[in-house]
Amino acid sequence: MAKIGVFVGTVYGNALAVAEEAQQILGRQGHEVKVFEDATLAQWQEYRQQVVLVITSTTGQGKLPDNIRPLYAELNDKLGHQSDLRYGMIVLGDRSYDTFCGGGRAFDELLQEQGAKRIGDILLIDAIEVVEPEAFSQDWIEHWGALL
Ligand SMILES: Cc1cc2nc3c(=O)[nH]c(=O)nc-3n(C[C@H](O)[C@H](O)[C@H](O)COP(=O)(O)O)c2cc1C
């Protein structure tokens, strides 16, 4: 079973609701799960040889929310390779924006550049179609947890 850090970027709480759902589901599968809002680089580094699940919405014009942007900047500025890291990515957005899910896609690109290994596909959640993102993401999370 894996030790998983769930790193959340949210403005209005939808991504946090998905993270809380993920904590329940992955915990039931026997994984050890902690959820981080306003995470520091040190908290991220505790998982550098483990697993992280990034769950973030998109704000502004394709930007990451304020509570996760500093972490992204530190990963970009201070870390080079993260080749021992395995991760998953859930991104919330709204297809009416040109920059659909831009924040999370940028986060994914950074982790790819740094050599981290993504487990599974990115889950993109469109607020236009999905009213309850926490219910919508349940099957993806179950499947992702089983791949670890
Ligand atoms: C002011 C504002 C700006 C947004 N900008 C984007 C955007 O650029 N791209 C996108 O895909 N979604 C955008 N969204 C949609 C949100 O990402 C989406 O509603 C998401 O579910 C919010 O999740 P949260 O409650 O975790 O912040 C924006 C929403 C608001 C209110």
Ligand as a Chemical Component Dictionary entry (heavy atoms), coordinates in Angstrom:
data_LIG
# 
_chem_comp.id                   LIG 
_chem_comp.type                 NON-POLYMER 
_chem_comp.pdbx_formal_charge   0 
_chem_comp.three_letter_code    LIG 
# 
loop_
_chem_comp_atom.comp_id 
_chem_comp_atom.atom_id 
_chem_comp_atom.alt_atom_id 
_chem_comp_atom.type_symbol 
_chem_comp_atom.charge 
_chem_comp_atom.model_Cartn_x 
_chem_comp_atom.model_Cartn_y 
_chem_comp_atom.model_Cartn_z 
_chem_comp_atom.pdbx_ordinal 
LIG C1  C1  C 0 -13.121 33.858 -11.814 1  
LIG C2  C2  C 0 -13.023 32.473 -12.384 2  
LIG C3  C3  C 0 -12.042 32.196 -13.324 3  
LIG C4  C4  C 0 -11.940 30.920 -13.888 4  
LIG N1  N1  N 0 -10.973 30.681 -14.834 5  
LIG C5  C5  C 0 -10.920 29.455 -15.419 6  
LIG C6  C6  C 0 -9.970  29.193 -16.459 7  
LIG O1  O1  O 0 -9.177  30.035 -16.865 8  
LIG N2  N2  N 0 -9.971  27.958 -17.026 9  
LIG C7  C7  C 0 -10.823 26.970 -16.632 10 
LIG O2  O2  O 0 -10.759 25.874 -17.178 11 
LIG N3  N3  N 0 -11.722 27.186 -15.632 12 
LIG C8  C8  C 0 -11.793 28.396 -15.019 13 
LIG N4  N4  N 0 -12.715 28.628 -14.036 14 
LIG C9  C9  C 0 -13.622 27.514 -13.608 15 
LIG C10 C10 C 0 -13.194 26.842 -12.299 16 
LIG O3  O3  O 0 -11.910 26.246 -12.416 17 
LIG C11 C11 C 0 -14.230 25.747 -11.954 18 
LIG O4  O4  O 0 -15.464 26.390 -11.690 19 
LIG C12 C12 C 0 -13.840 24.886 -10.785 20 
LIG O5  O5  O 0 -14.809 23.867 -10.607 21 
LIG C13 C13 C 0 -13.701 25.654 -9.479  22 
LIG O6  O6  O 0 -13.183 24.790 -8.506  23 
LIG P1  P1  P 0 -12.770 25.305 -7.037  24 
LIG O7  O7  O 0 -14.041 25.499 -6.274  25 
LIG O8  O8  O 0 -11.979 24.173 -6.441  26 
LIG O9  O9  O 0 -11.951 26.532 -7.174  27 
LIG C14 C14 C 0 -12.829 29.890 -13.479 28 
LIG C15 C15 C 0 -13.821 30.184 -12.523 29 
LIG C16 C16 C 0 -13.936 31.450 -11.989 30 
LIG C17 C17 C 0 -15.043 31.750 -11.014 31 
# 
loop_
_chem_comp_bond.comp_id 
_chem_comp_bond.atom_id_1 
_chem_comp_bond.atom_id_2 
_chem_comp_bond.value_order 
_chem_comp_bond.pdbx_ordinal 
LIG C1  C2  SING 1  
LIG C2  C3  SING 2  
LIG C2  C16 DOUB 3  
LIG C3  C4  DOUB 4  
LIG C4  N1  SING 5  
LIG C4  C14 SING 6  
LIG N1  C5  DOUB 7  
LIG C5  C6  SING 8  
LIG C5  C8  SING 9  
LIG C6  O1  DOUB 10 
LIG C6  N2  SING 11 
LIG N2  C7  SING 12 
LIG C7  O2  DOUB 13 
LIG C7  N3  SING 14 
LIG N3  C8  DOUB 15 
LIG C8  N4  SING 16 
LIG N4  C9  SING 17 
LIG N4  C14 SING 18 
LIG C9  C10 SING 19 
LIG C10 O3  SING 20 
LIG C10 C11 SING 21 
LIG C11 O4  SING 22 
LIG C11 C12 SING 23 
LIG C12 O5  SING 24 
LIG C12 C13 SING 25 
LIG C13 O6  SING 26 
LIG O6  P1  SING 27 
LIG P1  O7  DOUB 28 
LIG P1  O8  SING 29 
LIG P1  O9  SING 30 
LIG C14 C15 DOUB 31 
LIG C15 C16 SING 32 
LIG C16 C17 SING 33 
# 
